[in-house]
Amino acid sequence: MAVVFVKEIWNGRAGSHDQKAVREYNRTFKVVTDNPITANISVRYATGIPHLFDHYVDPEGGVDVLATCRKVSEKQDSDNPYSWEVTAAYSTATDWPSLGGDSPTARPTEISWSNQKFQRPTQKDAAGNALKNSAGSLFDPAPQVDDSRPTLTMTRIESSFDGSRAMTYMDTVNLNTWMGGAPRTWKVDDISAQRQYEQNVFYWRVTYVFQYRPQTWDLVVWDAGYYALDSSTPPKRVRILDKTSHPSAKPQFLDGDGTALPSDGTPFELRFEVYKKLDFAALGLP
């Protein structure tokens, strides 16, 4: 039992173009077999019959690259069981994200962008100058300002899910430049997965959430404390005294070398890389 003849015919050809710029086409084929009980699947996948997600090509060779085959249907002739009519339907309509192939894992990654607003303390203005009161002293406690963090969310279909790998990447920062961000500016905020079933196979819908900080995710704190270093060799830690020569009741700012600053001094920032760095390219995301 085999297909012996395939030819595109005029009967059943159709097309449309609507106000949403969606273009649709129908192509029709005559298929002849050598046995009246040849299986549907042999007819559907016969050489010359379009496959799902093929681009539209007309009989004159014209191509609409945005129109893809969405459905192939076959019907056996009731008067001649050796003859079949196969229709291939094409459309430019996008059904995101299910469109893309028979296999769920072949579908494109969903990408969304948003912002989350937080508050953070600061002792500097937009130009990097220290915020001081009219007497030249820093504010205590430090004023709070908005800290909006761009959030990138990617969801894709994966054939399997490795929970230990997800845990390894949680709260890590990018080792190398990634998605246009310098090292340590992207942090993995969440990796979640949901098991799903389709077309007789199980697969995982995995969502990756990243947050971006252009100033990096390093921990930045003021150099401050109750102790300073004296001028002896080697230097010793000594308690900082207040104006009454008593031990200071609150942390005092230091200059980055262990020396206490005067009340009108500019505090020094200490920077610490507190998050583990990993190669985000290894995740294989767009």
C-alpha positions, 0 to 999 in steps of 0.5 A, a space after each residue: 500500500 503506497 502513494 503513487 501520485 501527488 499533484 496540487 490542484 486548483 479546486 479548494 484554493 482560497 485566501 484572505 487578508 483581514 483588517 488585522 493584517 492576518 493573511 491566510 491561504 489554502 492549498 489543495 492536493 490530489 493524492 492517488 494510492 495503489 490500495 483503497 485502504 491506504 492509511 491516512 498517515 501515509 497520505 498526510 505525509 506523502 512526498 509533496 504534501 506540506 508539513 506543519 510549520 512549512 512556509 507558504 509557497 504558491 504554485 508560481 514560486 512566490 513565498 510568504 515567509 510569515 505564513 506557516 502551515 497550521 493544519 493538514 487535513 485529508 479526505 478520501 473520495 467517496 466515489 473513488 477510494 484510491 483518490 484523496 484530497 489533501 488541504 493545507 491551511 496557512 496563516 500569519 496569525 501568531 498564537 504565542 507561545 504555543 506556535 513554533 513546532 510539534 515539540 513543546 521544547 521547540 517553542 520560543 522563550 517567553 521574555 518579559 520586562 518589568 520594574 520592582 520598586 524598593 527603598 535604600 538608604 543613601 548618604 550621597 546625592 545624584 552627583 556623588 556628593 555627601 548629603 550633609 545638614 546645614 552644620 556640615 554633618 551627615 544625616 543619622 539615620 541616612 535618608 531613604 530613596 527609591 531603588 527601582 530594579 529592572 526585572 527580566 523574566 524568561 520562561 521556556 519549555 524544557 524536557 527535564 528540570 534539575 532542581 539542584 542546578 536551580 539551587 546552585 544558581 539561586 542568588 548568584 550574579 553574572 561572572 561575565 558580561 550578560 544581557 548587556 550588563 557588566 559583571 555582577 550587575 545581574 542576580 538570579 532572583 528566582 527559578 521555578 518550574 511546573 511539570 506539564 503534559 502534552 502530546 503524550 510527553 511530560 515536560 517542564 515549564 521553567 521560569 527564570 527571574 533576574 534583577 538588574 543593578 547597574 551599580 553591581 550587587 556588591 555590598 556597599 557599606 560606610 566605613 564606620 565603627 566604634 574602633 579606629 587604628 592608632 599611629 603605633 607600628 603595627 597599628 592597634 585598635 583603640 576605642 573612639 572617644 566622643 567630645 567628652 572623652 568618653 567612648 562613643 555611644 554610636 559608630 563613627 565614620 572612618 576614612 578607609 584606613 582606620 582613622 576616625 573622621 571629623 564630624 564634617 568629613 566625607 565617609 568612605 565606602 567599603 565594597 564587598 563581593 558577597 554573592 557567588 559569581 557564575 557564568 549565566 551563559 551556561 543557562 542557554 537563555 536568549 
